[in-house]
Amino acid sequence: MRPLSFRSDELRSLLLRNQIATLDELKLALGTPVDVTVFRKLKPLDYLTSYSHRGGYYALREIARFDENGLWSQAEVWFSRFGTLLATAETFVHRSPRGYFADELARALHVEAQDALHHLTQQRRVTREMVSGLYLYTATDRAIQQGQRLTRRTVEAVPTVADASVLQVSEEELKASILLFYSLLDEQQRRLYAGLESLKLGRGGDRQLADFLDLDPHTVARGRQQWLAQDVEVDRARRSGGGRKSVGKKRPK
């Protein structure tokens, strides 16, 4: 009895038609229950394995339309031109101008990245250090690592931005814009703005905003307390009776 003959073009037709497929779908298309047979026929097709969904999906490299970061998705399944999740996470960390916190990398890759970063650290493919109570992952190359730390410190100097990785301008341009906006506010608005941003930052926010805006920390704290007590005057910058008397009121009758 002649052995069964399997053809790679049957897998290619399926992947061209469906864009992506699972191993079970590929086995069904090929007519075999054997995993090794599928992978042997996939090899000449130059295929991709998803880095999301535990590598459970396959696609043809020729149909992938990678974005500027080297990622491509189909039906919420993610593929990378760099290969596996480990390889992709490593590349992102080394190419980042300021390194990554785990939650930042998860947003960039659209999948949880904590385990991948842990494995990369153990394998000494990335380094990490504690920054503001969280691990910052950086490149292993000392020169790149120092540049990432410096850039990260610049980002941290703009406390009103929770995630600087999404900025469309430089940190210095953002800082200048915030300070210009702040200079246009009146006394109450400045205090309330600082207090509101301090509430967003949580513990230590008063000091961060005070340093950033060149304010007394007590002023920031007062603005924060006004928000918490809902003690905000909408129609005036000062309380009734406060401030300088108008010219008309000072003029004797």
C-alpha positions as CSV (number, residue, x, y, z in Angstrom):
1,M,0.0,0.0,0.0
2,R,1.4,3.4,-1.0
3,P,1.9,5.9,1.8
4,L,-0.3,8.9,1.9
5,S,1.1,12.0,0.1
6,F,0.5,15.4,1.6
7,R,0.9,18.7,-0.3
8,S,2.0,22.0,1.1
9,D,-0.1,24.0,-1.3
10,E,-3.2,22.7,0.6
11,L,-2.0,24.5,3.7
12,R,-1.1,27.6,1.7
13,S,-4.6,27.8,0.2
14,L,-6.2,27.6,3.6
15,L,-4.0,30.3,5.0
16,L,-4.5,32.6,2.0
17,R,-8.2,32.1,2.4
18,N,-8.5,32.4,6.2
19,Q,-5.5,34.6,6.9
20,I,-4.8,32.6,10.1
21,A,-5.4,29.1,11.3
22,T,-4.9,26.8,14.3
23,L,-2.9,23.6,14.3
24,D,-6.2,21.6,14.3
25,E,-7.5,23.5,11.3
26,L,-4.2,22.9,9.5
27,K,-4.3,19.1,10.2
28,L,-7.9,19.0,9.0
29,A,-7.0,20.7,5.8
30,L,-4.0,18.4,5.2
31,G,-6.0,15.3,6.2
32,T,-3.6,14.1,8.9
33,P,-3.7,13.8,12.7
34,V,0.1,14.1,13.0
35,D,1.5,17.4,14.1
36,V,5.0,16.7,12.7
37,T,3.5,16.2,9.2
38,V,1.9,19.7,9.4
39,F,5.1,21.4,10.4
40,R,7.1,19.6,7.8
41,K,4.7,20.9,5.1
42,L,4.6,24.4,6.7
43,K,8.3,24.9,6.6
44,P,8.7,25.7,2.9
45,L,5.9,28.2,3.1
46,D,7.8,30.6,5.4
47,Y,5.1,30.8,8.0
48,L,4.6,32.9,11.2
49,T,3.5,31.7,14.6
50,S,1.5,34.1,16.8
51,Y,3.1,35.5,19.9
52,S,-0.3,35.9,21.5
53,H,-2.7,33.1,22.3
54,R,0.2,30.9,23.4
55,G,1.5,30.7,19.9
56,G,-1.6,28.8,18.8
57,Y,-2.1,30.5,15.4
58,Y,-0.2,30.4,12.1
59,A,-0.1,32.7,9.1
60,L,1.9,33.2,6.0
61,R,4.6,35.9,6.2
62,E,3.7,37.0,2.7
63,I,0.3,38.3,3.8
64,A,1.4,40.0,7.0
65,R,1.3,43.8,7.0
66,F,3.5,44.8,9.9
67,D,3.2,48.2,11.4
68,E,6.0,50.6,12.2
69,N,6.7,48.5,15.4
70,G,6.9,45.2,13.5
71,L,3.5,44.0,14.7
72,W,0.5,42.7,12.8
73,S,-2.9,41.4,14.0
74,Q,-5.7,39.5,12.5
75,A,-8.9,38.9,14.5
76,E,-7.2,40.0,17.7
77,V,-4.4,37.5,17.1
78,W,-0.9,39.1,17.2
79,F,2.1,38.3,15.1
80,S,5.6,39.9,15.2
81,R,8.3,40.2,12.6
82,F,10.7,39.3,15.4
83,G,9.1,36.0,16.2
84,T,8.1,34.8,19.7
85,L,6.9,36.9,22.6
86,L,10.3,36.6,24.2
87,A,12.1,37.8,21.1
88,T,9.6,40.6,20.6
89,A,9.7,41.8,24.2
90,E,13.6,41.8,24.1
91,T,13.6,43.8,20.9
92,F,11.1,46.4,22.2
93,V,13.1,46.9,25.4
94,H,16.4,47.3,23.6
95,R,15.0,49.7,21.0
96,S,13.0,51.8,23.5
97,P,14.5,55.2,24.2
98,R,13.5,55.0,27.9
99,G,13.0,51.3,28.7
100,Y,9.7,49.8,29.7
101,F,7.7,49.1,32.8
102,A,5.8,45.8,32.5
103,D,2.5,47.5,32.1
104,E,3.8,49.8,29.4
105,L,5.2,46.9,27.4
106,A,1.9,45.0,27.9
107,R,0.0,48.0,26.3
108,A,2.5,48.2,23.4
109,L,2.3,44.4,22.7
110,H,-1.4,44.0,23.5
111,V,-0.6,41.0,25.7
112,E,0.6,40.5,29.3
113,A,4.4,40.8,29.4
114,Q,5.4,40.2,33.0
115,D,6.4,36.5,32.6
116,A,8.3,37.2,29.4
117,L,10.3,40.0,31.1
118,H,11.0,37.7,34.0
119,H,12.4,35.0,31.7
120,L,14.4,37.6,29.8
121,T,15.9,38.9,33.0
122,Q,16.8,35.4,34.2
123,Q,18.5,34.8,30.9
124,R,20.3,38.1,31.1
125,R,18.8,39.3,27.9
126,V,17.5,42.5,29.5
127,T,18.3,44.2,32.8
128,R,16.0,45.7,35.4
129,E,16.2,48.2,38.3
130,M,13.7,49.5,40.8
131,V,12.2,52.9,39.8
132,S,9.4,54.5,41.8
133,G,8.5,51.1,43.3
134,L,8.4,49.3,39.9
135,Y,10.9,47.4,37.9
136,L,12.2,49.3,34.8
137,Y,13.5,47.0,32.1
138,T,16.4,48.3,30.1
139,A,18.9,47.1,27.5
140,T,22.0,45.0,28.5
141,D,24.3,47.4,26.6
142,R,25.7,49.9,29.1
143,A,25.6,52.9,26.7
144,I,22.0,52.2,25.6
145,Q,21.0,51.5,29.2
146,Q,22.4,54.9,30.5
147,G,20.6,56.7,27.7
148,Q,17.3,55.0,28.6
149,R,17.7,55.9,32.3
150,L,18.4,59.5,31.4
151,T,15.4,59.8,29.2
152,R,13.2,58.1,31.8
153,R,14.3,60.6,34.4
154,T,13.3,63.4,32.0
155,V,9.9,61.8,31.6
156,E,9.5,61.4,35.3
157,A,10.1,65.2,35.6
158,V,6.7,65.7,34.0
159,P,4.5,64.3,36.8
160,T,1.2,65.2,35.1
161,V,1.7,62.5,32.4
162,A,0.8,59.0,33.6
163,D,2.1,57.2,30.4
164,A,4.7,59.1,28.5
165,S,5.1,56.3,26.0
166,V,2.0,57.6,24.1
167,L,3.4,61.1,23.7
168,Q,3.4,62.6,20.1
169,V,5.9,65.3,21.2
170,S,9.1,65.4,23.1
171,E,9.1,65.6,26.9
172,E,10.7,69.0,26.9
173,E,8.0,70.3,24.5
174,L,5.3,68.9,26.7
175,K,6.8,70.4,29.8
176,A,7.0,73.8,28.2
177,S,3.4,73.6,27.1
178,I,2.2,72.7,30.6
179,L,4.1,75.5,32.2
180,L,2.8,78.0,29.6
181,F,-0.8,76.8,30.3
182,Y,-0.2,77.1,34.1
183,S,1.1,80.7,33.7
184,L,-2.2,81.7,32.1
185,L,-4.3,80.7,35.1
186,D,-5.3,82.9,38.0
187,E,-4.4,82.2,41.6
188,Q,-7.2,79.9,42.5
189,Q,-7.0,78.1,39.2
190,R,-3.3,77.4,39.7
191,R,-3.9,76.1,43.2
192,L,-6.8,73.9,42.0
193,Y,-4.9,72.6,39.0
194,A,-1.9,71.6,41.1
195,G,-4.2,70.0,43.6
196,L,-6.1,68.0,41.0
197,E,-2.9,66.7,39.4
198,S,-1.6,65.8,42.9
199,L,-4.8,63.7,43.5
200,K,-4.1,61.7,40.3
201,L,-0.5,61.0,41.4
202,G,-1.4,59.8,44.9
203,R,1.1,59.6,47.7
204,G,4.0,62.1,47.1
205,G,2.0,64.0,44.6
206,D,2.1,67.3,46.5
207,R,5.9,67.4,46.5
208,Q,6.2,66.3,42.8
209,L,3.8,69.1,41.7
210,A,5.4,71.6,43.9
211,D,8.9,70.9,42.4
212,F,7.5,70.9,38.9
213,L,5.5,74.1,39.1
214,D,7.8,75.9,41.6
215,L,5.1,76.1,44.3
216,D,5.0,75.7,48.0
217,P,3.9,72.1,48.8
218,H,1.3,73.6,51.2
219,T,-0.3,75.4,48.3
220,V,-0.6,72.2,46.4
221,A,-2.0,70.4,49.5
222,R,-4.6,73.2,50.0
223,G,-5.8,72.8,46.4
224,R,-6.0,69.1,46.8
225,Q,-8.0,69.5,50.1
226,Q,-10.3,71.9,48.3
227,W,-11.2,69.3,45.8
228,L,-11.8,66.7,48.4
229,A,-14.0,69.0,50.4
230,Q,-15.7,70.3,47.2
231,D,-14.8,73.8,48.5
232,V,-14.4,75.4,45.1
233,E,-15.7,78.8,44.1
234,V,-16.8,78.8,40.5
235,D,-17.6,82.5,40.0
236,R,-14.6,84.1,41.6
237,A,-10.9,83.5,42.0
238,R,-10.9,84.8,45.6
239,R,-13.3,84.5,48.4
240,S,-15.9,87.2,49.0
241,G,-14.2,90.2,50.6
242,G,-10.7,89.0,49.6
243,G,-8.2,90.8,47.5
244,R,-7.7,94.5,46.8
245,K,-10.7,96.9,47.0
246,S,-11.9,98.3,43.7
247,V,-11.1,101.9,42.8
248,G,-14.7,102.8,43.1
249,K,-15.0,101.5,46.7
250,K,-11.8,103.3,47.8
251,R,-12.9,106.7,46.5
252,P,-14.4,108.8,49.2
253,K,-18.0,109.9,48.8
